[in-house]
Amino acid sequence: MLVPILLYHQIGYSQIKDNQYYVSPEEFENQMALLYAWGYRTITVQQLAIAILNGAELPVKPIVLTFDDGNDNAYTRVFPILQKYGFTGTAYIVYNYVGATNYMNKDQIRELYQAGWEIGSHSISHVDLTKRTDRQEAEIIDSKKKLESLLDVPIYTFAYPFGAYDNLSLYYMDFAGYIAAVGLGPAMYQGPGNIYYLYRRDIKGTYDLKTFAQFLPWQGDLEDLSVITTVIP
């Protein structure tokens, strides 16, 4: 099925010029306004997986918004903007980062969950699983258990650090009981064949709104992008 999944890391301002991992709050809100104006409605990775596996109904123009690492700006900046448009996201949390400086604490993460967000695992310590195969069991299986115990929320999906995985990763993914996992890639067709490596488009801070729009399968009038700014429902 055709469902774009977008990946964000930081919504904020970087001291390094053109840092691709930082999207400014203004640009992010313009992107969300564009999605809303063009009729997109958000679903979580869990909801997408259920649709793939069980045939659940989705919105006419579904889109998944994912936020990796558990940075605190997912709560302070992203959360209010998404609420304005009636959107939700999927936050992928690194267990060791919970409550650390510049990362969300467990109460903030739980508040996202209670507002309709999905909370997923992004491993225990954010290592490259293909370079540390000795860590895969703990990073994949134990992270699910530890996050569920710490946050008291169910964990159904996983995001591979750096988008890196191998056959052993897939084995542990199934063994742990995840229903889906996400990686990287420009494709937007998701299905049973890639349920443990759903494709995500990394949204870089250097993209303008017209570049962002080109990643969307259902488009409005590209000539009118200049007026799509901070559309409030």
C-alpha positions as CSV (number, residue, x, y, z in Angstrom):
1,M,0.0,0.0,0.0
2,L,1.1,3.6,-0.7
3,V,1.9,5.2,2.7
4,P,4.8,7.7,3.0
5,I,6.7,7.6,6.3
6,L,8.7,10.7,7.2
7,L,11.6,10.8,9.6
8,Y,12.6,13.7,11.8
9,H,15.4,14.0,14.3
10,Q,15.5,17.6,15.7
11,I,13.0,20.3,15.4
12,G,15.0,23.3,16.5
13,Y,18.0,25.5,15.7
14,S,21.5,24.2,15.2
15,Q,24.7,26.2,15.8
16,I,26.1,24.5,12.8
17,K,25.1,26.0,9.5
18,D,22.9,23.8,7.3
19,N,22.8,20.9,9.8
20,Q,20.7,18.4,8.0
21,Y,19.4,16.9,11.2
22,Y,17.7,20.1,12.4
23,V,14.5,21.4,10.8
24,S,13.5,24.8,12.1
25,P,10.1,25.0,14.0
26,E,8.8,27.5,11.4
27,E,9.7,25.2,8.5
28,F,8.3,22.2,10.3
29,E,5.0,24.0,10.9
30,N,4.8,25.0,7.3
31,Q,5.3,21.4,6.3
32,M,2.5,20.3,8.7
33,A,0.2,23.1,7.3
34,L,0.9,21.9,3.8
35,L,0.0,18.3,4.7
36,Y,-3.2,19.4,6.4
37,A,-4.1,21.7,3.5
38,W,-3.6,18.9,1.0
39,G,-5.8,16.5,2.9
40,Y,-3.2,14.3,4.6
41,R,-4.1,12.6,7.9
42,T,-1.6,11.0,10.2
43,I,-1.5,7.4,11.4
44,T,1.1,5.6,13.5
45,V,3.5,2.9,12.5
46,Q,1.5,0.5,14.6
47,Q,-1.7,1.4,12.7
48,L,0.1,1.0,9.4
49,A,1.3,-2.4,10.4
50,I,-2.2,-3.5,11.4
51,A,-3.5,-2.3,8.1
52,I,-0.8,-4.3,6.3
53,L,-1.3,-7.5,8.3
54,N,-5.0,-7.4,8.9
55,G,-6.5,-5.1,6.3
56,A,-7.6,-2.3,8.7
57,E,-9.0,0.8,7.0
58,L,-6.8,3.9,6.6
59,P,-7.5,7.5,5.8
60,V,-7.7,8.5,2.1
61,K,-4.3,10.2,2.3
62,P,-2.4,8.5,5.1
63,I,1.0,9.7,6.3
64,V,3.2,8.6,9.2
65,L,5.4,11.1,11.1
66,T,8.2,9.6,13.1
67,F,10.7,11.2,15.5
68,D,13.8,9.4,16.4
69,D,16.0,9.4,19.6
70,G,13.5,11.0,22.1
71,N,14.8,14.5,21.9
72,D,13.0,16.9,24.2
73,N,11.9,19.2,21.3
74,A,9.6,16.4,20.3
75,Y,7.6,17.4,23.4
76,T,8.2,21.1,23.6
77,R,8.0,22.0,19.9
78,V,6.6,19.1,17.8
79,F,3.7,18.1,20.1
80,P,2.0,21.5,20.2
81,I,2.3,21.9,16.4
82,L,0.8,18.5,15.7
83,Q,-2.0,19.1,18.2
84,K,-3.0,22.2,16.3
85,Y,-3.6,20.2,13.1
86,G,-5.1,17.1,14.8
87,F,-2.0,15.1,14.0
88,T,-0.1,12.4,15.9
89,G,3.3,10.9,15.6
90,T,5.4,7.9,16.5
91,A,8.3,8.6,18.9
92,Y,11.2,6.2,18.8
93,I,12.9,6.2,22.2
94,V,16.5,5.1,23.1
95,Y,16.1,3.6,26.5
96,N,19.4,5.0,27.9
97,Y,18.5,8.5,26.8
98,V,15.2,8.7,28.8
99,G,15.5,11.6,31.2
100,A,19.0,12.6,30.1
101,T,19.9,16.3,29.3
102,N,18.0,17.4,26.2
103,Y,15.9,14.3,26.0
104,M,12.3,13.6,27.1
105,N,11.6,12.2,30.6
106,K,9.2,9.4,31.1
107,D,6.3,11.7,32.1
108,Q,6.6,13.6,28.8
109,I,6.8,10.4,26.8
110,R,3.7,9.1,28.5
111,E,1.9,12.4,27.8
112,L,2.5,11.9,24.1
113,Y,1.2,8.3,24.3
114,Q,-1.9,9.5,26.1
115,A,-2.5,12.1,23.4
116,G,-2.6,9.3,20.7
117,W,1.1,9.0,19.8
118,E,2.8,5.7,19.4
119,I,5.9,5.0,21.4
120,G,8.4,2.6,19.8
121,S,11.9,1.3,20.6
122,H,15.0,2.8,19.1
123,S,17.3,0.3,21.0
124,I,19.0,0.6,24.4
125,S,22.1,2.5,23.4
126,H,21.8,3.5,19.7
127,V,24.5,1.3,18.4
128,D,24.8,0.1,14.8
129,L,23.4,-3.4,15.0
130,T,25.3,-4.6,12.0
131,K,28.6,-3.7,13.6
132,R,27.7,-4.9,17.1
133,T,26.0,-8.2,16.4
134,D,26.9,-9.3,20.0
135,R,24.6,-6.5,21.2
136,Q,21.6,-7.3,19.0
137,E,19.7,-9.4,21.5
138,A,19.8,-6.8,24.2
139,E,19.3,-3.8,21.9
140,I,16.2,-5.3,20.3
141,I,14.6,-7.6,22.8
142,D,15.6,-6.1,26.1
143,S,14.9,-2.5,24.9
144,K,11.2,-3.5,24.4
145,K,10.9,-5.0,27.9
146,K,12.8,-2.2,29.6
147,L,10.8,0.6,27.9
148,E,7.5,-1.1,28.6
149,S,8.5,-1.5,32.3
150,L,9.8,2.1,32.6
151,L,7.0,3.9,30.7
152,D,4.1,1.5,31.3
153,V,3.1,1.7,27.7
154,P,3.1,-1.1,25.0
155,I,5.9,-1.2,22.5
156,Y,4.9,-2.7,19.2
157,T,7.5,-1.4,16.7
158,F,11.2,-0.7,16.4
159,A,13.4,1.8,14.5
160,Y,16.9,0.6,13.5
161,P,19.6,3.0,14.6
162,F,21.2,4.4,11.4
163,G,18.8,2.3,9.4
164,A,21.2,-0.6,9.8
165,Y,20.0,-4.2,10.0
166,D,20.9,-7.8,9.0
167,N,19.2,-11.2,9.0
168,L,20.0,-11.6,12.7
169,S,18.1,-8.4,13.4
170,L,15.1,-9.8,11.6
171,Y,15.2,-12.9,13.7
172,Y,15.3,-11.0,17.0
173,M,12.6,-8.6,15.7
174,D,10.2,-11.5,15.3
175,F,11.3,-13.3,18.5
176,A,10.8,-10.2,20.6
177,G,7.2,-9.8,19.3
178,Y,7.4,-6.6,17.4
179,I,4.8,-6.3,14.7
180,A,6.9,-4.0,12.5
181,A,10.2,-2.1,12.2
182,V,11.2,1.0,10.3
183,G,14.5,1.8,8.4
184,L,15.4,4.2,5.6
185,G,14.6,4.4,2.0
186,P,12.8,6.6,-0.6
187,A,10.1,4.1,-1.5
188,M,6.6,4.7,-0.2
189,Y,5.0,1.3,-1.0
190,Q,4.8,-0.7,2.3
191,G,3.6,-4.3,2.5
192,P,4.1,-7.7,4.2
193,G,7.4,-8.2,2.4
194,N,9.0,-5.3,4.2
195,I,7.0,-5.3,7.4
196,Y,10.3,-5.4,9.4
197,Y,11.9,-2.7,7.3
198,L,9.3,-0.2,6.4
199,Y,10.7,2.6,4.3
200,R,11.2,6.1,5.7
201,R,12.2,9.4,4.0
202,D,14.6,11.4,6.2
203,I,13.5,15.0,6.1
204,K,16.6,17.2,6.1
205,G,16.8,20.8,7.5
206,T,18.2,22.0,4.1
207,Y,14.9,21.2,2.3
208,D,12.6,24.1,1.4
209,L,8.9,23.6,1.2
210,K,8.9,22.9,-2.6
211,T,11.5,20.1,-2.1
212,F,9.4,18.7,0.8
213,A,6.3,18.7,-1.4
214,Q,8.1,16.6,-4.0
215,F,8.3,13.7,-1.5
216,L,4.5,13.5,-1.2
217,P,2.5,11.1,-3.4
218,W,-0.7,13.2,-3.4
219,Q,0.0,16.8,-4.3
220,G,-1.9,20.0,-4.6
221,D,-0.9,23.0,-6.6
222,L,2.8,23.5,-6.3
223,E,2.5,27.1,-7.5
224,D,0.5,28.0,-4.5
225,L,3.1,26.9,-1.9
226,S,3.9,30.5,-1.0
227,V,0.5,30.9,0.6
228,I,0.6,27.6,2.5
229,T,2.0,29.0,5.8
230,T,0.7,28.3,9.2
231,V,-2.8,27.2,8.1
232,I,-4.8,26.8,11.3
233,P,-7.7,24.3,11.0
